[in-house]
Amino acid sequence: MNEISFDDFLRVDVRVGTVVAVDDFPAARKPAYRLRIDFGPDIGERRSSAQLTANYDKEALRGRQVAAVVNFPPRQIGPFMSEVLVLGFPDDNGEVVLVAPDKTVPDGGRLY
């Protein structure tokens, strides 16, 4: 594992947001959803493609807070432009389990 400096860590902007919309994404190579996430008044809403279908249905995601990197450049995923990277860890099957606060916090809060 390569060490990084604290300044390197600070360059990655991880924020909390609330999922406000979830749509199927049939054009994705692997099963995924298209998410719209509200990061509060300073950042606003951003879109993301996320491979969450194995562990989450759409209803479970709407209204849920998630952590995401908001300062990566947008990435084209098929016909969809993904603007943030939603964060998660692999479960025993390699499927995504979301990273999220265990209590509700204001949208847009930065990880530290």
N, C-alpha and C positions, 0 to 999 in steps of 0.2 A: 504494500500500500504506500502510495506517495503522500507525504505530508504536504499540507497547504498552510499558508499563513492565515491569520485571523482576517487580514484585509481581503484575501481571496474569498473567504466565507461571506464577508459583508457585501461583496459584489453580487452574490446570488440573492435576489429579492423574492423571498417566500412570503406570501400573504394568505390570509384566510378570506374566503368568500362563500356566499350562499348560492347553491344551485337553484336557478329560477326556471329553467326549462331543460327538458331531456327529450331528445328525439332519436329514433332508430337511425343507424348509419349503414344502410345496406351496401353502399359503394366501398366501404372499407374492406381491406384484404382480410383482416381478422375481425371477429365480432366486436362491435364498438357502439358507443352512443355519441351523439353530438350534444354537448352541454353548453348552456349559457349560464355564466356565473357572475353574480354581483359582488364586486370588491369595494363597494362603498362609493361615496361621492368623489373622492380624489382620483380613483382609477376607473370607476364605472363598470359596466358589464364587458366581459370578455368571453370568447368562445374557445372550446377545447374539444378535441376528439379523445375519447378515453375508452380503453378496453376493460370495461367494468361489468360486462354482461354476465359473467360466470357467477359473481357474488352479489350483484345488485340488480333489482328490477327498477324500472323507471320511477315508480311511485316511491320507492325507498330513497331515491336520490333527490327528488324535488324537495326543497326546503332544508336540505342537509348542508352543513358547513364542511368545506374541504380546504386543504392546503394546496397551493400551487405556486410554481415559479412564474412570475409575471414579467420578468425582464429578458427572457430569451426572445430571439427574433421569431416572427410568425413562421409556421411551417405548413406547407401545402400537403394535405392528406387527401389524395384523390381530388374530388371537386370542392373540398372544404378547406378553409384556411383556419388552422388551429393557432390561437394567439397565446395560450398559456399551457404549461405542463402541470397537470394534476398529479399529485404525489401519492405513492402507495408502496406497500411492501408485498412480496410474493407470499402466498399461502403455501401449504404443503403440495399443492398441485401446480404452483407457479402462476396462479391467477392473482390479480390485483386486489389488495385490501387497502382501503383508503387511509391516509393520514389525516387526522382531524382533531380539533381541540375536544377535550372531554366535557367542557362546559361551553355554553354559547358566549361568544365574544363579538365585539363590533367588527363588521365586515371591513376589510382593508387593513386590519392589524398585521404588523410585520413580525415574522419569527425572529426571536433573539434568544 
